[in-house]
Amino acid sequence: MIDLLNMQKQFISSHLSEGDTAVDFTMGNGYDTVFLSRSVGKEGRVTAFDIQPSALLSASKNLRSCGCPENWRLVCASHERAPEFVRDKIKAGMFNLGYLPGSGNKSVTTSRVTTLAAVKNAIEMLDEDAVLTTAVYPGHPEGRAEGELLTNFLASLSRFRYSVSEIRMANSPDSPFFFAIETPKKK
């Protein structure tokens, strides 16, 4: 069976190296932030965003307990504000949409309006030979709406500037799926 998170990390790993800059646009408990921090090493930089102070506390605890290098910055702000905090081009970015896992509060979710703005900004932040992954969870109404909106938007991108892949289980429409948006290497 396909493991969605591992597949996303495979896409990320093929573009991300030590010393690079990466962004976790939906920090949650910080598991993707840990992965990015370890991937870019001591010389790299990772910025992670979440609107919930409890997510920052959980992610910080997770990063420290995993022994990650001090290469990360946690920002309590919505992901569409990323360009205010990250000025450099990025080699990798990750979105895992939905709600904060383990919080018990499923009423606070990512929103299609801010998500679309955030994804558009993230695409503009991509360096050459970079990748952005976006995991969608269509099992709840807002997740389904986010997925539809992103599908339509990403389908409109120029294939000469971006390679957009969609990975989903065709026989399970409510299962999570993800997009990988890749930029080419400059010649």
C-alpha positions in Angstrom: 0.0 0.0 0.0 1.1 3.6 -0.7 2.3 5.6 2.3 1.4 9.2 1.5 3.9 10.8 3.9 6.8 8.6 2.7 6.0 9.4 -0.9 6.0 13.1 -0.2 9.4 12.8 1.5 10.8 11.0 -1.5 9.8 13.9 -3.7 11.3 16.3 -1.2 14.6 14.3 -0.8 15.2 14.3 -4.5 15.5 18.1 -4.4 16.7 19.0 -0.9 20.3 19.0 0.3 22.3 20.2 3.2 22.5 23.9 3.4 19.2 24.5 1.6 16.2 26.6 2.7 12.9 24.8 3.3 9.4 25.8 4.6 6.8 23.8 6.5 3.7 25.7 5.6 1.5 23.8 8.0 3.6 22.9 11.0 1.1 21.1 13.2 3.1 18.9 15.6 6.3 19.5 13.7 6.9 16.1 12.2 7.5 17.5 8.7 9.6 20.3 10.3 11.8 17.6 11.9 12.2 15.9 8.5 13.1 19.2 6.8 15.5 20.3 9.6 17.4 17.0 9.4 17.5 17.2 5.6 19.0 20.7 5.4 21.5 20.1 8.3 23.2 22.7 10.5 23.9 25.1 7.6 20.4 25.0 6.2 17.3 26.9 7.3 13.7 25.8 8.0 10.8 28.1 8.7 7.5 26.6 9.9 4.0 28.2 10.1 0.9 27.5 12.1 -1.9 29.8 13.5 -2.3 27.8 16.7 0.1 28.5 19.6 -0.3 24.9 20.8 1.2 23.7 17.5 4.3 25.8 18.1 4.7 24.4 21.6 4.2 20.8 20.3 6.6 21.3 17.3 9.3 22.9 19.4 9.2 20.1 21.9 9.3 17.6 19.1 12.2 19.3 17.3 14.2 19.4 20.6 13.4 15.8 21.6 14.5 14.6 18.1 17.9 16.3 18.5 17.4 18.6 15.4 20.0 21.2 14.7 19.1 24.7 15.7 18.3 25.6 12.1 14.6 26.2 12.5 12.2 29.1 13.2 8.6 28.6 14.2 6.2 31.4 13.3 2.7 31.8 14.7 1.1 33.2 11.5 -1.0 31.9 8.7 0.8 30.2 5.9 -0.2 32.8 3.2 2.1 35.2 5.1 5.2 33.2 4.4 6.8 35.7 2.0 6.9 38.2 4.9 9.2 35.9 6.9 11.1 34.0 4.2 12.9 36.2 1.8 15.2 33.6 0.1 14.2 31.2 -2.6 13.3 27.7 -1.2 14.3 24.3 -2.4 11.4 22.5 -0.7 8.1 23.3 0.9 5.4 21.1 2.5 1.7 21.5 3.2 -0.3 18.9 5.1 -3.7 20.5 5.1 -6.6 19.8 7.5 -6.5 20.1 11.3 -3.9 19.7 14.1 -3.5 16.0 14.6 -4.1 14.8 18.2 -5.6 18.1 19.2 -9.2 16.7 19.4 -10.3 20.0 17.8 -11.4 19.4 14.3 -13.2 22.7 14.0 -9.9 24.6 13.3 -8.8 23.5 9.8 -6.9 25.0 7.0 -9.2 27.1 4.7 -9.4 27.0 0.9 -9.1 30.8 0.7 -5.9 31.1 2.7 -4.6 27.8 1.3 -4.9 28.9 -2.3 -3.1 32.2 -1.5 -0.4 30.3 0.4 0.2 27.8 -2.4 0.4 30.5 -4.9 3.0 32.3 -2.8 4.9 29.1 -2.1 5.1 28.4 -5.9 6.6 31.9 -6.4 9.1 31.2 -3.6 10.5 28.1 -5.3 14.0 28.1 -6.5 15.2 26.2 -9.6 15.2 22.4 -9.1 12.8 22.7 -6.2 9.6 21.0 -5.0 6.4 21.8 -3.2 4.2 19.0 -1.8 0.7 19.6 -0.8 -1.3 16.8 1.0 -5.1 17.1 0.9 -7.5 15.4 3.2 -10.9 15.2 1.4 -12.7 13.3 4.2 -14.3 16.5 5.5 -16.1 19.3 3.7 -13.4 22.0 3.8 -10.8 19.4 2.8 -12.8 18.4 -0.2 -13.3 22.0 -1.2 -9.5 22.7 -0.8 -8.8 19.7 -3.0 -11.1 20.8 -5.8 -9.8 24.4 -5.7 -6.1 23.2 -5.8 -6.8 20.7 -8.5 -8.3 23.4 -10.7 -5.6 25.9 -10.0 -2.6 23.6 -10.4 -4.1 22.3 -13.7 -3.8 25.8 -15.0 -0.1 26.2 -14.4 2.2 26.2 -17.4 3.8 22.8 -18.0 6.8 24.6 -19.4 7.5 26.2 -16.0 6.3 23.5 -13.6 5.8 19.8 -13.4 2.6 19.1 -11.4 1.9 15.5 -10.3 -1.1 14.3 -8.4 -0.8 11.1 -6.4 -4.1 9.5 -5.2 -5.8 6.2 -4.9 -8.3 6.0 -7.7 -10.5 3.5 -5.9 -10.8 5.5 -2.7 -12.0 9.0 -3.3 -12.1 10.1 0.3 -8.5 9.0 1.0 -5.8 11.6 1.3 -3.8 12.5 -1.8 -1.1 14.9 -2.6 0.4 17.2 -5.3 4.1 17.6 -6.1 4.9 20.8 -7.9 8.5 20.7 -9.2 10.6 23.4 -10.9 13.2 22.5 -13.6 17.0 22.9 -13.3 18.2 25.9 -15.2 20.3 25.1 -18.3 
